[in-house]
Amino acid sequence: MPLLHLRKMMYTTVIAALCLGATTQAGIVPRQAASGSGPYPASYSTDTGLAGQTIFMPNAIPADVKLPVIIWGVGGCSDSGTNTAEFHQELASHGFLVIVNNGPTARTQTVAASLTTAADWAGKVAGSGKYANVDKSRIAVGGWSCGGLQAYAVASDPRWVTIGIFSSGQLDATQSVPVVGKITKPIFYFLGGSGDPAQAPGTRDYGNLPKTTPAWIGTNNKGHAHAGTTGTFTAPSIKTAAVHWAQWLLRGNTTAATYFTSNAEATQAGWTGISSQNLDKIIVTPI
Ligand SMILES: *[C@@H]1O[C@H](CO)[C@@H](O)[C@H](O)[C@H]1NC(C)=O
């Protein structure tokens, strides 16, 4: 698909121009200092059954706690699997298995099909060994920038419970409707403020979703990727928003839902431009 490739190239260029996502790379094996603020301290590992991807999960999990799955496309479609490690550890520490579609230190070009491969793998290992608690019926897909476009590319996979678009959107306006016009699963847009090159494209995509699709959009420049200064999702505002998204959509936590349905907390955390549709149609059995 040359057009998709072109759009990836454009985001890659944009990211390179902003020097985002490149600060913690250089082939250095990252330390696993942060373990997340949730109840289950988490770290990352790899699995020979899932080559070229990085797996974040709780170090220990009570037998009765299920682990839904979050599958993530890396920024630039080439960042390492640990470039945004703190963000993924935070999610995992709240009881999720997070699969990131590049190796811990790899800077190789990723493909959208790796998100599908990750879901296949999770489906296969769920229920046994160290993955005994994994719940393969609750899988989210998402990604940052170019990785968000990869999530779009596989959006029709019926296994997704929800889609998370983080600082991403179709740069080519003529491709917005073709790409998002048939998305039916609840989709959440987390954009990075007016300095984020994905701000306008992501907002346009949101507007082109089917009117019946549950969706939420907000934008925040506090250290969010593509804006601010860090670009690796370490700001509390983005970590907290993503955790609430996962707690609601994948664990059925209705307390977490209020972050999006009342917006008081989100607004206090600096989210602006908030809009939503059909959130009342999101019904998740709590686990
Ligand atoms: C539900 O979400 C809220 C808000 O994030 C959190 O404080 C609470 O611990 C969660 N409950 C469970 C059972 O995970």
The ligand as an SDF file (V2000), in Angstrom:
LIG
                    3D

 14 14  0  0  0  0  0  0  0  0999 V2000
  -11.2950    1.6930   39.2460 C   0  0  0  0  0  0  0  0  0  0  0  0
  -10.7540    2.8930   38.7520 O   0  0  0  0  0  0  0  0  0  0  0  0
  -10.4350    3.8330   39.7630 C   0  0  0  0  0  0  0  0  0  0  0  0
  -10.0160    5.1110   39.0450 C   0  0  0  0  0  0  0  0  0  0  0  0
   -8.8700    4.9180   38.2820 O   0  0  0  0  0  0  0  0  0  0  0  0
   -9.3740    3.2660   40.6780 C   0  0  0  0  0  0  0  0  0  0  0  0
   -9.0720    4.1850   41.6960 O   0  0  0  0  0  0  0  0  0  0  0  0
   -9.8510    1.9460   41.2630 C   0  0  0  0  0  0  0  0  0  0  0  0
   -8.7910    1.3500   42.0040 O   0  0  0  0  0  0  0  0  0  0  0  0
  -10.2810    0.9990   40.1780 C   0  0  0  0  0  0  0  0  0  0  0  0
  -10.9030   -0.1750   40.7720 N   0  0  0  0  0  0  0  0  0  0  0  0
  -10.4440   -1.3920   40.5230 C   0  0  0  0  0  0  0  0  0  0  0  0
  -11.2070   -2.5110   41.1910 C   0  0  0  0  0  0  0  0  0  0  0  0
   -9.5000   -1.6220   39.8140 O   0  0  0  0  0  0  0  0  0  0  0  0
  1  2  1  0
  1 10  1  0
  2  3  1  0
  3  4  1  0
  3  6  1  0
  4  5  1  0
  6  7  1  0
  6  8  1  0
  8  9  1  0
  8 10  1  0
 10 11  1  0
 11 12  1  0
 12 13  1  0
 12 14  2  0
M  END
$$$$
